[in-house]
């Protein structure tokens, strides 16, 4: 089956956040309690109950009548082909890839180690109240039935479009985008961005890469864990390398 993908076009986004609402409705996610901070961006970050959010960027612009420019950028899991979260996850099938190339998760198999957070160059995974992973799964339950992801289905301007990945790339090229963000990064992302300016303008990582500690785990330590030779020790070592030593909350008194 051809790999599926989303094509995000920020210049077409009007910031309606219909995609956020559709995502919550389909996945039956509760509302997030937030605080007014003087910005229309709400919530201010992804949460365990918000898989997709619109990031608001306001900047000065000499080409605008108002002297400013608004950018609205959809933030979510990128569904990397070479996914750092999957490389580092020590729990079999807690993170898995579908035949459409989607990086999905199984909360029942997640052990709450949070190593995927350190492995993701986009800072995407979140953990819910039960300490289980939570993130965009590209509505793989809809896609498997021939339906579009809820966000793309809802988008009124075509800022989020969905289809075969090669088709999405070809569509962007016909529209004048010679290079898409995510076209080749990390083996190719399942969420592509049609940027008119440099990625940093949209608060995106210019050169996303998997941390070297994750590569070491995947190539050296993880095979040992699978065959039962020092698996617990290997996982503990990796956790120490990534997060540092665990410090006691209580401070021992001298004497």
Helices and strands as residue ranges (DSSP letters): E 4-8, G 10-12, H 18-27, E 53-60, E 68-75, H 84-88, E 95-97, E 103-105, G 107-109, H 115-119, E 126-127, E 133-134, H 140-143, H 150-154, E 160-164, H 165-174, G 185-187, E 191-193, G 199-202, H 212-216, I 217-221, H 222-226, H 231-243
